[in-house]
């Protein structure tokens, strides 16, 4: 359901609306959205023609992986259930969770949105790639370095009423997010090539005997593409 004027807002409905919004924004929940280019999908590999003077058996560009918090982890598809579990746990950790049918008060609404803002600013990452001209918001289950949310307690004794000071505290918290430090990630790629080389030599004598020898070597090289 949608929340409109004069509706009673309940905790469970508000939580579902927030999760739905996160899912609608992020391009990697459940599976990649259709508008995500191949270059920004986990497992992307592009065969290349090597420009090096070797008999190269393989050459390719691929997304950097196998290291903590690398591109392959950040852009990995995430199940909706993971988003629900992590968001619910963050609400619990910050003391703003309630039974689903609990009617939200003015104070609980402020606290809910403060906690949601802290969660979203950390978990949603704006991903870019130098191979494309686009940026995509993606959900990263690996990140957990949250900015502590502002939790407000009633400073007046009138039920369901918050003071101007409480509202200002909430606004100040939301304005405290430094836009220059919001999560962004540029996908890192590596240029990987396997090369082999060979050489041969021969000699002959008057006895018409000959001999030849050959040697070969191979190696895999990696080059970071920033």
C-alpha positions as CSV (number, residue, x, y, z in Angstrom):
1,X,0.0,0.0,0.0
2,X,1.0,3.6,-0.3
3,X,1.1,6.1,2.5
4,X,-1.2,9.1,1.8
5,X,-2.6,12.0,3.8
6,X,-4.7,11.0,6.9
7,X,-3.5,7.4,6.7
8,X,-2.4,5.7,9.9
9,X,1.3,4.7,9.3
10,X,2.3,1.4,10.8
11,X,5.8,0.2,11.3
12,X,5.6,-2.9,9.1
13,X,4.2,-0.9,6.2
14,X,6.9,1.7,6.5
15,X,9.6,-0.9,6.6
16,X,8.3,-2.6,3.5
17,X,8.0,0.7,1.6
18,X,11.7,1.4,2.4
19,X,12.9,-2.0,1.3
20,X,10.8,-1.7,-1.9
21,X,12.4,1.7,-2.6
22,X,15.9,0.3,-2.1
23,X,15.1,-2.6,-4.4
24,X,13.7,-0.3,-7.1
25,X,16.8,1.9,-7.0
26,X,19.6,-0.7,-7.0
27,X,20.5,-2.4,-10.2
28,X,21.8,-5.7,-8.8
29,X,19.1,-6.9,-6.4
30,X,17.7,-10.3,-7.5
31,X,19.5,-10.1,-10.8
32,X,21.0,-7.3,-12.9
33,X,18.6,-4.8,-14.4
34,X,18.3,-4.9,-18.1
35,X,20.0,-1.5,-18.5
36,X,23.3,-2.6,-16.7
37,X,26.0,-2.9,-19.4
38,X,28.0,-6.1,-19.6
39,X,31.2,-4.3,-18.6
40,X,29.6,-3.6,-15.2
41,X,28.5,-7.2,-14.5
42,X,30.4,-9.6,-12.2
43,X,32.3,-12.1,-14.3
44,X,32.8,-9.8,-17.3
45,X,35.6,-11.0,-19.6
46,X,36.4,-9.6,-23.0
47,X,38.9,-11.5,-25.3
48,X,41.5,-9.1,-26.7
49,X,44.1,-9.2,-29.5
50,X,47.4,-8.9,-27.8
51,X,49.6,-6.0,-28.9
52,X,52.7,-7.6,-27.5
53,X,55.3,-9.3,-29.8
54,X,54.6,-12.8,-28.6
55,X,52.7,-15.7,-29.8
56,X,49.9,-15.0,-27.3
57,X,47.5,-17.9,-26.7
58,X,45.1,-15.9,-24.6
59,X,44.5,-12.2,-23.9
60,X,41.6,-10.6,-22.1
61,X,40.3,-7.8,-20.0
62,X,38.4,-8.9,-16.9
63,X,37.0,-7.4,-13.7
64,X,39.5,-7.5,-10.8
65,X,38.5,-10.2,-8.3
66,X,39.5,-12.5,-5.4
67,X,40.4,-9.7,-3.0
68,X,38.4,-8.2,-0.2
69,X,36.0,-5.4,-1.3
70,X,37.1,-5.6,-4.9
71,X,34.9,-4.8,-7.9
72,X,33.7,-8.4,-8.3
73,X,32.3,-8.3,-4.8
74,X,30.8,-4.9,-4.9
75,X,28.7,-5.5,-8.0
76,X,27.7,-9.0,-7.2
77,X,23.9,-9.6,-7.4
78,X,22.1,-9.7,-4.0
79,X,18.9,-11.4,-3.1
80,X,16.0,-9.2,-1.9
81,X,16.0,-11.3,1.3
82,X,19.5,-10.1,2.2
83,X,18.4,-6.5,1.9
84,X,15.4,-7.2,4.2
85,X,17.4,-9.0,6.8
86,X,20.2,-6.4,6.9
87,X,17.8,-3.4,7.0
88,X,15.7,-5.1,9.7
89,X,18.8,-5.9,11.8
90,X,20.0,-2.3,11.5
91,X,16.7,-1.0,12.8
92,X,16.9,-3.5,15.7
93,X,20.5,-2.5,16.5
94,X,19.5,1.1,16.7
95,X,16.5,0.5,18.9
96,X,13.8,1.6,16.5
97,X,12.2,-1.7,15.6
98,X,8.6,-2.5,16.6
99,X,5.8,-5.0,15.9
100,X,4.6,-4.6,12.3
101,X,1.1,-3.3,13.4
102,X,2.6,-0.6,15.7
103,X,1.4,2.9,14.8
104,X,4.2,5.2,14.1
105,X,4.5,8.4,16.3
106,X,6.1,11.6,15.2
107,X,9.2,10.7,17.2
108,X,9.4,7.2,15.8
109,X,9.0,8.5,12.3
110,X,12.0,10.8,12.7
111,X,14.1,8.1,14.2
112,X,13.1,5.6,11.5
113,X,14.1,8.0,8.7
114,X,17.3,8.9,10.4
115,X,18.3,5.2,10.7
116,X,17.1,4.6,7.1
117,X,19.3,7.4,5.8
118,X,22.3,6.1,7.6
119,X,21.7,2.6,6.2
120,X,21.1,3.8,2.6
121,X,24.1,6.1,2.5
122,X,26.4,3.2,3.3
123,X,24.8,0.2,1.5
124,X,24.0,1.9,-1.8
125,X,27.1,2.4,-4.0
126,X,27.2,4.5,-7.1
127,X,29.3,2.3,-9.5
128,X,31.0,3.6,-12.6
129,X,33.4,2.2,-15.2
130,X,35.8,3.8,-17.6
131,X,34.6,1.3,-20.3
132,X,31.1,2.8,-20.2
133,X,29.6,6.3,-20.0
134,X,27.1,5.4,-17.3
135,X,26.8,5.2,-13.5
136,X,24.7,2.6,-11.7
137,X,23.5,2.5,-8.1
138,X,24.2,-1.0,-6.6
139,X,23.6,-2.6,-3.2
140,X,26.8,-3.8,-1.5
141,X,26.2,-6.4,1.2
142,X,29.9,-6.2,2.2
143,X,29.8,-2.6,3.6
144,X,29.0,-1.9,7.2
145,X,30.8,1.3,8.1
146,X,27.7,3.2,9.1
147,X,27.5,6.8,10.2
148,X,25.7,6.7,13.6
149,X,22.1,7.9,13.2
150,X,20.6,10.6,15.4
151,X,18.1,8.9,17.8
152,X,15.6,11.4,19.3
153,X,13.7,11.0,22.5
154,X,10.6,13.1,23.2
155,X,11.6,16.4,24.7
156,X,7.9,17.3,25.4
157,X,5.3,15.5,27.4
158,X,2.5,15.7,24.8
159,X,1.9,12.4,23.1
160,X,2.8,12.2,19.4
161,X,4.3,15.7,19.4
162,X,7.9,16.6,18.8
163,X,9.6,19.9,19.5
164,X,11.2,22.2,17.0
165,X,14.5,21.3,18.6
166,X,14.0,17.6,17.8
167,X,13.1,18.4,14.2
168,X,16.2,20.5,13.9
169,X,18.3,17.7,15.3
170,X,17.0,15.4,12.7
171,X,17.5,17.9,9.9
172,X,21.0,18.6,11.0
173,X,21.8,14.8,11.0
174,X,20.5,14.4,7.5
175,X,22.5,17.5,6.4
176,X,25.7,16.1,8.0
177,X,26.2,13.5,5.3
178,X,29.2,14.7,3.3
179,X,28.3,14.3,-0.4
180,X,31.9,14.1,-1.3
181,X,32.3,11.0,0.8
182,X,29.2,9.2,-0.3
183,X,30.0,5.7,-1.5
184,X,31.3,5.6,-5.1
185,X,33.3,2.9,-6.8
186,X,35.1,2.8,-10.1
187,X,35.2,-0.8,-11.4
188,X,38.8,-2.0,-11.7
189,X,39.9,-4.3,-14.5
190,X,43.0,-6.3,-15.3
191,X,44.5,-7.0,-18.6
192,X,45.5,-10.7,-18.5
193,X,47.6,-12.4,-21.2
194,X,49.3,-15.8,-21.4
195,X,52.3,-15.7,-23.7
196,X,54.6,-18.3,-25.2
197,X,57.8,-18.0,-27.2
198,X,60.0,-20.5,-28.9
199,X,63.4,-20.4,-30.6
200,X,65.2,-23.0,-32.6
201,X,68.7,-23.4,-34.1
202,X,70.4,-25.9,-36.4
203,X,73.9,-26.7,-37.6
204,X,75.4,-29.0,-40.2
205,X,78.9,-30.4,-41.0
206,X,80.6,-32.2,-43.9
207,X,79.5,-35.5,-42.5
208,X,76.0,-34.4,-43.2
209,X,74.9,-34.8,-39.6
210,X,72.7,-32.2,-38.1
211,X,71.3,-31.4,-34.8
212,X,68.6,-29.1,-33.6
213,X,67.3,-27.9,-30.4
214,X,64.3,-25.9,-29.3
215,X,63.1,-24.3,-26.2
216,X,59.8,-22.7,-25.2
217,X,58.5,-20.8,-22.2
218,X,55.2,-19.4,-21.2
219,X,54.0,-17.0,-18.6
220,X,50.8,-15.2,-17.5
221,X,51.0,-11.5,-17.0
222,X,48.6,-9.1,-15.4
223,X,48.3,-5.3,-15.8
224,X,46.0,-3.2,-13.8
225,X,43.7,-0.9,-15.7
226,X,42.6,2.0,-13.6
